[in-house]
Amino acid sequence: MKKYRFYIGTLLVGLFLGWFLFGNSANENTAHNHAETVEKSQIWTCSMHPQITQPEAGDCPICGMDLIPAESSADGLRVDQFKLTENAMALANIETSIVGNRKAENNAIKLSGKIVENEEANAVQVSYFSGRIEQLNVSFTGEEVQKGQLLATIYSPELYAAQQELITAASLKELQPALYEAVRNKLKLWKLSESQINEIETSGKVKENFPVYATVSGTVSEKLVEEGNHINQGQPLLKIANLSTVWANFDVYENQINRFKKGQEIFVITNAYPNKVFKSKVDFIDPVLDAKTRTLKLRVVLNNKDEVFKPGMFVEAKIKGITLSKEEVVNIPSTAVLWTGKRSVVYLKANPNEPVFEMLEITLGNKIGDTYEVLKGLNNGDEIVTNGTFTVDAAAQLQGKKSMMNKEGVKTTTGHEEHLGVEKSTSFENKNERLNVSKGFQNQLKAVFEEYIKLKNAFVKDDSNNVILASKRLLNNLSKVDMKLLTDKEGHAHWMSLEKVIKIAATSISKTSNIKGQRNHFKQLSSNIAVALEVFGINEKVYHQFCPMADNNNGAYWLSKEEKVINPYFGAAMLTCGEVKQVIE
């Protein structure tokens, strides 16, 4: 018994000594490590309002709850970061590139432009007297004519009467020389030649029809009359373009203006002759800026005696010897940039080993070729998304992170905030700035949206077969959208990215027979079509609706033409679950 007491006493003494020697140190280490973590993160957020970020602990200014370290989330990401799956990265063909300091290639700027007629060499062939076109000798637009060539024959009652006056005045020219000269001069004003007037006077016969001859050589660019038309004095008959020289008009952006001057050497290339380079000089720089596109025209005169250039042809120009704002600049591809009004944003890959991203606002400098100078926001060695940027932005929106549409990163509501005494918020407080585009483009986009609505209605009815048919019709209408109707490069860049991700989502729906799988792709499709409507518009009111219980309680959005909620994610099971989050006008 004494032996057991001795062992127990020895054990207790050992435990006491262990606690005394090591326990306090462990507590100190734990406290020290915790302090280091807090000091390192320096970011605190609210569990109910993750848009709130502060550099120190305190209370949430919205709900009053204690702030927590932003790094304490279950996935270990900061409040502005989000993660994509490898499958999503592959499906959307998302690519990233590492930013580096490098010199712009040969200090050259590339410009895009179009061949047009040289207005200085154009002529309008008019009629110098009224009458009826008895015969038109020009058959079609594009026909070549030579100076002095017969273009038309015209019957003119005025000219008929003037010829009779000439014959009468000629017989009285000895008695009334002033009258005789006045009649001749009147015919000269109608562009009759001396030989024509003398022939009438000598023959004593009145001509019923008079010819109209070409005053210049060139190509008929437009026929303005037809045979049998009645015409007035001075009325245009034909437009004739002399294409021995043509103009190449290039768009210069506002931040590039100071880099160009008249007489600057320029090199022009065209896809029609990819191995030829045409050397010329800047002939004219428009002094007026286009307020809509924020560009002005730079003009080059090109020799076209070999008829290489055709009006309407697209060309590119390269201007060398451009002095950059820095000797070495940080350049990024234009495909990496998203624009929202005055803001320019990119997506940074925050973890080199995992697809973790966050949005960054940057300040852009000049555009050089297909790249932008970055003045602020990125550093050498940063890795950014360069392909599939709109898809990454859509993922950020769906996860309630900072995005192009959502500057503050407001979290998607769950539907239970009122029960918790928390204010509801919306993820659409910051809208895209609407671009000015043609009605033709908006109508084509509207046709895509109409098929989207039919697709949504098929989901409401749980009709998987009609979902597939509707998605195929949507893809067909998407292929008919003519990007040439977008007149500025910003619109081009937006649409090229959006079209790609819309096509991926719709194609995925069309190739999936399971209704649940189709709805997963529908979520992505809805997000990107919503962005398209925000950016381009369709001249119709559209309701952006949200259900917090869709997608396994992660929430999902869709678009509707009606304010009444009819949920496409649950079909007949939960038709009315959801609410209107935004009205896109």
ABEGO torsion letter per residue (X at the ends): XAAAAAAAAAAAAAAAAAAAAAAAAAAAAAAAAAAAAAAAAGBBBBAABAABBBABBEBBAAAGBBBBBAAABAAGBBAABBBBBAAAAAAAGBBBBBBBBBBBBGGBBBBBBBBBBBAAABBBBBBABBEBBABBABABBGBBBBBGBBABBBBBAAAAAAAAAAAAAAAAAAABAAAAAAAAAAAAAAGBBAAAAAAAAAAGBBBABBBBBBABBEBBABBABBBGBBBBBGBBABBBBBAABBBBBBBBBAAAAAABBBGBBBBBBBAABAABBBBBBBABBBABBBAAAGBBBBBBBBBAAAGABBBGBBBBBBBBGBBBABABBBBBBAAABBBBEABBBBBBBABAABBBBBBBBBBBBBBBEABBBBABGBBBGBBBBABGAAAAAAAAAAAGBBBAABAAGBBBBAGAAAAAGBBBBBAAABBBBBBBBBAAAAAAAAAAAAAAAAAAAAAAAGBAAAAAAAAAAAAAAAAABBAAABABAAAAAAAAAAAAAAAAAAAAAAABABAAAAAAAAAAAAAAAAAAAAAAEAGBBBBBBBBAABGGGAEBBBBBABABBBBAAAEAABAABEBBABBBX
